[in-house]
């Protein structure tokens, strides 16, 4: 009954009945006959003047009920909505300086009143109108001519990425300490090298599985000559004949629009290989521009490799290369098919989204 107030009429009746030596039980029954429901605790509090209103009456003071001023008002919610419902929303601290409320109240307004969820924006290339047109057209052609149905079995795609020794055995950024305690001084996320040691790797996926990784020698600039000798030659001479024996003429090679891939000498080299082996290469105009979101090596393989490298512990560049080969060998044919299915879906989404980025839609 703590904090419950009765009317002055009921309190007067309780005091009169108590003066007539009525017991608590008799007082409850008498009040019940009058249509009032009161407990023993309530009677005791009235007789002993327990309660803010009764204490105020005894001291001849004015009684008033204190109610906390509501902070999450309609106007406050609207003001917060204006600050967060945009491309670059204000931080909690900035909002707190403008609003008379706590960080917790701001958090509740955003997540409860406005029903918003925290999401991370994707890091993508900025697209010009011309880029969007090219992406829409080339993704449609890429899907219809080379990926739809069972056609993806005969496509070979490649891309390059840098891997560093510092990518392995990383220390996690988060840690856990008791409330009020500081993080121990030796719990740090230190940077060992300003310029980490590493090398470039070429990954190759085909509709029949992952082809072996190609390591580009350290301090080698990827120009047309290196690309032809270190990348295209092994693919044309060894990998494709091994994966597609007697079916090389059905294969289509897919690579991006890097300068070394589209130079005049590279085109001449590819045309010569086409005449010798019958292998086809997708035309440059049919390859999407600024499109890591529709490149299997970018949206799947290299990210997966770096995640797995996070837990491994190579200490030398040779060890790093061995770890990369080991993790790459674990990619199975079902994994590649799943990746290519995602590739097809992404191409269709780009067309549907008029060439715009699709990372936010996935």
N, C-alpha and C positions, 0 to 999 in steps of 0.2 A: 504493500500500500504506500510505499515511499513516494512522496511527491504528489499524492492524490489529495485534492481539496474538496471539502463538502460545503454545501450552502450554509449560510448563517442559521437558517431554520433548523437544519439537521444538527448542527453543532450545539445550538441552544437546547434542543430536545435531549441530546446525550448528557449535557451537564445537569439538566433538571432531573432526569432519571437516575443519574449517579448520586445526586444529593438525597434521593429517596431510598438509597441503599439497594438499588437494583444491581444484580450481578451482570457481568458481561453478556451472559447467555440470555438473560431476561431483557436486557437493553436491545439485543439483536432481534429478538422475537417481537418486541414492542414496535421497533422501527419497521420490521417486515410487514406488520399488520397495517402500517401507514403507507406501505408501498415503497419503502426505502431499503436498499441493500447495503449493509455496512459490516465490515469484518471486525474481529477482536483487535487486530493491529490498528485499524482506523479509529476505533473507540479510544484505545490507549494513546494514540497520538493527539487526539482532540483534548483528552483530559490532562495530558502532560504538556500541552502547548508546543508540540513538536511540529515543525514546518515553517517555511519562510513567512507565509501569510500570518500565521498565528503569532509567531515571534514579533513580527512588525506591529500587530495589533496590541500586544502586551507592552511594547516600547513606545506606543503612540506614534509610530512612524508610517510614512506612506509606503504602501506595498506596490511593487511593479514586477511583472514577469520579464526577466531578461531573455531576449532572443538574439542569437547571433545574426548579424547582418548577412544576408545572402550575397555571396560574391559571384556565383555563376548565374548572373542575370542575363536576360535576353540581349541587352545592349553589349555586355561583355562578350558573350558568345559570338555575336555578329562581328565585333571588332577583331576577335581572334581569328574568325573564319576569313576575314579579309586579308589578314597577314599571312595565313598559311595556305590558302587555296590559290596558289600560283606556281609558276615554274620554279622560282627560287624563293622558297618560304623563309620567313624569319626564324631565327633560333629561339629556344625557350628563354634565354637570357635577354634577348632583344625585346621579346614580347613582355617579359616581366617588368622591364623598365617603363614600358608604355601602359601597362595594366596594373591596378592595385591588387595583385593576387600572387599567390605562391607558385613555384614551379610545379608542384603536385596538382594544383587547381588547373593550371594551363594544360598539363598532361591529360587530366580528366575531361576537360572541355574538348580537346582534340580527338581523343579516342572514344569517349562516351557520348557527349552531346552531339558532336559533329560526325561520329561514327567513321573516322578516318583511320587508315592503316599506314604504318611506316613502310615504305618501299625504297629500294636503292635504284637510282637512275642508271641506265646502262651507258657505258662509255662507247660511243660510236663515232664514225666519220660524219662531218657536216656535209650534207648533200645539197648541191645546186639543182635548180629545176631540170637542167640538161642531164645531170646524173640520174635523177629519178626516172626520166624517160628511158635512158639506156638500161637502167636496172630492170624496169618493167618489161621492156622488149626482150632483152637478153635472157632474163629468167624464164620467160614464156618459151623461147626457143630452146633453151637448155633443158627444160623439163620435157617438152613435147618430142624433141628429136633424140635426146640422149639418155633420159632418166625414166620416162614413163614405162610402166609395166616391167618386163624383163630386160629392157635395154640397159639398165644400170649394171648388169652383170659384166658388160664389156667396156665399162668406162674406167679409166685410170686417172686419178687426180693426185697432184703433188703440191707441196708448199714448203717453205723454209721457216725455221724458227731458231732463236738463240737459246741455249741452255747454259746456265752458269753453275759453278761449284757451290755458290752461296744459296742456290735454290734448294739444296739438299740439307737434311737434318736441321731444319729451321727451328728456332725457338718460337714458341707461341706468344702472341702479344698479350693474351689474357692470363690472369692468375687469380688466386683466391686467398684472401686474408680475413681475419676476424674483424668485425665492425669496430672502428676506432683505432685499429692497428695500422701501421705504415707498411708499405712493401719493403721487405729486406733489401739492403743496399746492393747485395750481390745478385738480386733478381733483376737482371737488365736484359734488354734486347739490343745487344751491341752490334755495330756494323764492323765487320772484320777488315774489309777492303773498300777503298774508294772506287776502284775499278776492278770488279770481280773477274776471276779467270773463267773462261768459257769458250764455246765454239758453236758454229752454226751446224744445224742438222736438217736434212731434207727427209720429210716423211712422205710415203707413197701409199695410197689406198687403192685397191681395185675391187671390183664386184666379187672377186673370188678370194679375198683376204688381203692382209697387210703385206706389202712387199718390204724387203730389208731396208733399214735406215741407211742413209748415206751421210757420212761425216765430211764436212768441208774443212780442210786443213786450217789451222790457226793463222791469223793475219793474212788470209786470202780474201781479196776483194772479189765479190760475185759479179763478174762482167760476162759478156757473151761467150768468151772463150772458155772460161772456167765452167760456166753453166752447161755448155755443150760437152766438154770433156768429162767433168766430174758427175753430172746429173743425167743428161739426156742419153749419153752413150751407154752407161750401164742399164738404163731402162730399156732402150731399144734392143741392145745386143744380148742381154741376159735375162732381165726380169720378165718382160712380156713373153718371150719365147718359152720360158719355164712355166708361167701361169696360163698361157693360152697356146699350147702346142698345136700348130696347124690352123689356128684361128686368128692369127695376127691381123688379118685384113678387117676383122669385125671390131677391133679395139679402137677407142677414141681417147686420146690423151687430153686432159684438162689441166691447165695451169693459169695463174693470174696474169695481169697485164703489166708485170714488172718490166723495166726497160731491157734487162738482159733476156727476157722471154720473148719480146716482140721486136728485137732489133733485126736489121736486114740480114746479118750473117746468120742469126739463129733461124730465121725463116728459111734461108737457103739450106741450112743443115737439115732442117726438118723435111723440106721437100725432097732432098736427096734420100733420106731414110724412108720416106713414103714410097718413093719409086722402087727402092730395094726390097722393102719388107711388106708394103701395103698398109702399114699402120696409119691411121688417120689422127689428125690433131684438130681440136675444135678451133674454129676461126676466132681471131681476136675480137671481132665485132660482136660475137655471140657470147662473150665472157662478161659477166657483170662487173661494173666498176665500183670501187670503194665498198666492197661487199664481203667482209669477214663473216657476216651473219649467214651467208649462203655458201661458205667454204668449209667442207667437212673437217679439214685439218685444223682450222681455226676454232670452230665452235665445238669440236669434240676432242680430237686426238691430242693436240698440244696441251690443252688445259688438263686433260686426264693425266698426261705424262708428268706435268709439273705437280699435280696433286700427289701422285704416287712417289715422286722424287722427294717430296716433303718429309717422308718417313724413312728414307734410305740414308746411308751414312758414308758415301764415298769421300775420300780425302785427297784424291789426285784426279787430274783430267782423264787419265786412262780408266780409273775406277768409275768416274762419272759416265764415260762412254759405255762401259760394260753394264752399268745399271740401266742406262737408257735402252740398250739392246735387249736386256732381260725383260724389262717392263713392256717394251714394244712387242716382243714375241708372245705376250699373253693376250694380245688382241686376237679374238677368234673370228671365224667367218660369220656367226650369228651377230657378233658385235658390229661388224662392218655393215651387215644388212640392216641392222637397226639404225645405224648412223646414216646410211643412204636413204632409208625411209624418212628420216628427219630432214634430210637434204631436199627430198621431193616436196615435203610439206612446206618447208621454208620458201622454196621457189614459188609455190602456188600462193603463199601468203604475200610475198612481195608483189606479185601481179595484182592480187586482190586489193592490196593496200596502195596501189598506184605508184609503186617504186619506192615508197618511204621505208624507213627502218621498221623492222618487225620484232626487235628484241623485247619491246614493251608488251607485245601481244602474246608472247610465249609463256 
